Amino acid sequence: MLPLQQKATVAKKKNRMGIFDFFVIAVLVLLTFAIAYPIYYTIIASFSDHQAVATGQVNLVPVGFQLTAYQAVFENDQIWQGYLNTIIYTVGGTAFNLFLTIPAAYAMSKKQMLGHGALTWYFLITMYFSGGMIPTYLLYKDLNLINNPLIMIISGGLSIYNMIVTRTYYQNSIPDSLYEAGRIDGSSEIGIFFKIALPLSMPIIAVMCLYYAVGHWNGYFTALMYLTKTKYQPLALVLRRILIMNETALDEAVGAALDPNLIANAAARANLVVTMKYALVIIASLPMLILYPFIQKYFVKGVMIGSVKG
């Protein structure tokens, strides 16, 4: 009798687990759809007829496939200049960030370092308190960084959060025996860093590279505050300016138009602005989407190993 009861209990547990698994899968499917569909809609809308997009006819497949929006975007020379600026800021800024973050994290991973506790508090305080916008602007002005492209590279050079994650990686992933072996062989701390720690840091370096690169690529506030010359502005501000100019010109045309033909042309241009928004999103996001697959094998490992354990 007892074995039959045990079998019934096991069967009930399997049934419960089956219901739970179904619920989890259903939730994951809904979340995936909620995340993936806006991206998919942005792609198909950018290739659809602008009038169909404006009237809500685009849902699952492109309607009236065309490249008018992309053509209108790339005919603007400012797009290419903005792309070039953003690439320079992203590459230069990411390299500068890694130059500061990796050595600082390695040093902070050494608890026996003189002043380790004081430096830890020094770094942590900056996560909660800042100098404020106006003092920061005055500082950059005194350093002659206003309307200087260097501000996009050196501003926010060190992220304390990223430094802590990298420090945790060094503490948990590289055994002290390797450092001791390096010291026995006569290497200095700098030699140990370059010959042992740095070659073993590729996973966390890939993670930090992606974090910093995405931040630089999507960044606009620093440029909005400190770069007024259009030739220095990154892609995000160029795209914003194009949309504002198109919408402003459209409003002026509609307000001044008395001829029905002019009003029709203004309406067509309004519809084109709608699809241009989607095309601009794709253009701005594409480089990061291309970059991620090349470093994703390091990304997961670096995040999990570098995470702060309880």
C-alpha positions in Angstrom: 0.0 0.0 0.0 2.8 2.3 0.9 4.5 2.1 -2.5 1.2 3.0 -4.2 0.8 6.1 -1.9 4.4 7.1 -2.7 3.7 6.8 -6.5 0.6 8.9 -6.1 2.5 11.5 -4.2 5.2 11.6 -6.9 2.6 11.8 -9.6 1.0 14.8 -7.9 4.3 16.5 -7.5 5.1 16.0 -11.2 1.7 17.4 -12.1 2.3 20.4 -9.9 5.7 21.0 -11.5 4.1 20.6 -14.9 1.6 23.4 -14.1 4.3 25.6 -12.6 6.6 25.1 -15.7 3.7 25.9 -18.0 3.0 29.1 -16.0 6.7 30.1 -16.1 6.9 29.4 -19.9 3.8 31.4 -20.5 5.1 34.4 -18.6 8.4 34.2 -20.4 6.7 34.1 -23.8 4.6 37.1 -22.9 7.7 39.0 -21.7 9.6 38.0 -24.8 6.8 39.3 -27.0 6.5 42.5 -25.1 10.2 43.1 -25.6 10.7 41.8 -29.1 7.5 43.2 -30.8 8.4 46.9 -30.4 11.8 46.2 -32.0 10.2 44.2 -34.8 7.6 46.9 -35.4 10.3 49.6 -35.5 12.1 47.6 -38.2 9.1 46.9 -40.4 7.7 50.5 -40.0 11.0 51.9 -41.2 10.6 50.0 -44.5 6.9 50.7 -44.9 5.0 53.3 -46.8 4.9 56.4 -44.6 1.2 57.0 -45.2 0.4 53.4 -44.1 2.5 53.8 -40.9 0.8 57.1 -40.1 -2.7 55.6 -40.6 -1.9 52.5 -38.4 -2.0 49.9 -41.2 1.4 48.4 -40.3 1.1 45.6 -37.7 2.9 42.4 -38.6 4.4 42.9 -42.1 5.7 45.9 -44.0 3.1 47.7 -46.1 4.3 49.2 -49.4 7.9 48.3 -49.0 10.2 51.3 -49.7 13.4 52.9 -48.6 12.2 56.5 -48.7 12.9 57.1 -45.0 16.4 55.9 -45.2 17.1 57.9 -48.3 15.8 61.0 -46.7 18.0 60.4 -43.6 21.2 59.6 -45.5 20.9 62.6 -47.9 21.7 64.7 -44.9 25.5 65.2 -44.6 25.2 65.9 -40.9 24.3 62.2 -40.3 27.7 61.1 -41.6 29.5 63.7 -39.5 27.6 62.7 -36.5 28.4 59.0 -37.1 32.1 59.8 -37.4 32.0 61.9 -34.2 30.2 59.2 -32.3 32.6 56.5 -33.4 35.6 58.6 -32.3 33.9 59.4 -28.9 33.0 55.8 -28.4 36.4 54.3 -29.2 38.4 57.0 -27.5 36.1 57.2 -24.5 35.9 53.5 -24.0 39.7 53.2 -24.2 40.1 56.0 -21.6 37.5 54.3 -19.3 39.3 51.0 -19.4 42.6 52.7 -18.9 41.2 54.0 -15.6 38.9 51.2 -14.5 41.1 48.1 -14.9 44.2 49.4 -12.9 42.0 51.0 -10.2 40.0 47.7 -9.8 43.1 45.7 -9.6 44.6 47.9 -7.0 41.4 48.0 -4.9 41.3 44.2 -5.0 44.4 44.1 -2.8 43.1 44.4 0.8 46.6 44.7 2.1 47.2 47.9 0.1 48.1 50.9 2.3 45.0 53.1 2.7 42.6 50.5 1.2 39.8 51.3 3.6 40.1 55.1 3.1 40.2 54.8 -0.7 37.2 52.5 -0.6 35.1 55.1 1.2 36.5 57.8 -1.1 35.2 55.9 -4.1 31.8 55.0 -2.5 31.0 58.6 -1.5 31.2 59.7 -5.1 28.4 57.3 -6.0 26.0 59.2 -3.8 27.2 62.8 -3.9 28.3 64.9 -6.9 29.4 68.5 -7.3 26.3 69.6 -9.2 25.6 70.7 -12.7 26.7 74.4 -12.3 30.0 73.7 -10.5 30.8 71.0 -13.1 30.1 73.4 -16.0 32.3 76.1 -14.4 35.1 73.5 -13.9 34.9 72.4 -17.6 34.9 76.1 -18.6 38.0 76.8 -16.6 39.7 73.8 -18.2 38.7 75.1 -21.7 36.7 72.0 -22.4 33.5 73.8 -23.6 33.1 73.1 -27.3 36.1 70.8 -27.1 35.6 67.3 -28.4 37.9 66.0 -25.6 35.1 66.5 -23.1 33.2 63.6 -24.7 36.1 61.3 -24.0 37.3 62.3 -20.5 34.0 63.2 -19.0 32.8 60.4 -16.7 36.1 58.6 -17.1 35.6 56.2 -14.2 32.4 54.5 -13.2 32.6 53.4 -9.6 30.0 50.7 -10.1 32.0 49.2 -13.0 35.1 49.5 -10.9 33.5 47.5 -8.1 32.3 44.8 -10.4 35.8 44.5 -11.9 37.4 44.5 -8.5 35.1 41.6 -7.5 36.2 39.7 -10.6 39.9 40.0 -9.5 39.1 39.0 -6.0 37.0 35.9 -6.9 38.4 34.7 -10.2 42.2 34.9 -10.0 43.8 32.8 -7.2 46.4 34.4 -5.0 48.7 31.5 -5.7 49.3 32.9 -9.2 50.3 36.3 -7.7 52.6 34.5 -5.2 54.2 32.5 -8.1 54.9 35.8 -9.9 56.5 37.3 -6.8 58.7 34.2 -6.3 59.8 34.6 -9.9 60.8 38.2 -9.1 58.0 40.1 -10.8 57.0 43.5 -9.4 53.3 44.4 -8.9 53.3 46.2 -12.2 54.8 43.1 -13.9 52.2 40.8 -12.2 49.4 43.1 -13.4 50.5 43.1 -17.0 51.8 39.4 -17.2 49.2 37.6 -15.0 46.1 39.7 -14.1 45.6 41.5 -17.4 45.7 38.4 -19.7 43.2 36.6 -17.4 40.9 39.6 -17.4 39.5 39.3 -21.0 35.9 38.3 -19.8 35.5 41.3 -17.5 37.3 43.6 -20.0 34.7 42.6 -22.6 31.9 43.3 -20.2 33.3 46.7 -19.3 34.0 47.5 -23.0 30.3 46.9 -23.8 29.0 48.8 -20.8 31.2 51.9 -21.6 30.7 51.7 -25.4 26.9 51.6 -25.1 27.0 54.5 -22.7 29.2 56.6 -25.1 27.2 55.6 -28.2 23.8 56.5 -26.6 25.1 59.5 -24.7 23.7 62.9 -25.5 23.4 64.9 -22.3 27.1 65.8 -22.1 27.1 67.0 -25.7 23.8 68.8 -25.2 25.3 70.7 -22.2 28.9 71.4 -23.4 29.0 71.2 -27.3 27.1 73.9 -29.1 29.1 73.6 -32.4 27.3 71.2 -34.7 30.5 69.9 -36.2 31.4 68.3 -32.8 28.0 66.9 -31.9 27.4 63.1 -31.8 24.8 61.2 -33.7 22.2 61.4 -31.0 22.0 65.2 -31.1 22.2 65.2 -34.9 19.2 62.9 -35.1 17.3 65.0 -32.6 18.0 68.2 -34.5 16.8 66.6 -37.8 13.5 65.6 -36.3 13.0 69.0 -34.7 13.8 70.8 -37.9 11.5 68.6 -39.9 8.6 69.0 -37.5 9.2 72.8 -37.2 9.3 73.2 -41.0 6.2 71.1 -41.3 4.3 73.2 -38.7 5.3 76.4 -40.5 4.3 75.0 -43.9 0.9 74.0 -42.6 0.3 77.3 -40.9 1.3 79.3 -44.0 -0.3 77.1 -46.6 -3.6 78.3 -48.2 -3.2 76.2 -51.4 -4.7 72.7 -51.0 -1.7 71.3 -52.9 0.7 72.8 -50.4 -1.4 71.3 -47.6 -1.3 67.9 -49.2 2.5 68.1 -49.6 2.8 69.2 -46.0 0.7 66.2 -44.9 2.9 63.8 -47.0 6.0 65.3 -45.4 4.4 64.8 -41.9 3.9 61.1 -42.7 7.5 60.9 -43.9 8.7 62.3 -40.6 6.9 59.4 -38.8 8.8 56.8 -40.7 12.0 58.8 -40.4 11.8 58.4 -36.7 11.8 54.6 -37.0 14.7 54.7 -39.5 16.7 56.9 -37.2 16.2 54.4 -34.4 17.5 51.6 -36.6 20.5 53.6 -37.8 21.5 54.7 -34.3 21.1 51.1 -32.8 22.6 49.0 -35.5 26.4 49.3 -34.6 25.7 48.2 -31.0 23.6 45.3 -32.3 26.4 44.3 -34.6 29.1 44.5 -31.8 27.3 42.4 -29.2 27.5 39.0 -30.9 31.2 39.2 -31.1 31.7 39.7 -27.4 28.6 37.9 -26.0 30.6 34.7 -25.2 32.8 36.8 -22.8 29.9 38.9 -21.6 27.9 36.3 -19.7 31.0 34.8 -18.1 32.3 38.2 -17.1 29.0 39.4 -15.6 28.5 36.2 -13.6 32.0 36.0 -12.2 32.3 39.8 -11.6 28.9 40.0 -9.8 28.9 40.9 -6.2 28.3 37.7 -4.2 26.4 37.8 -0.9 
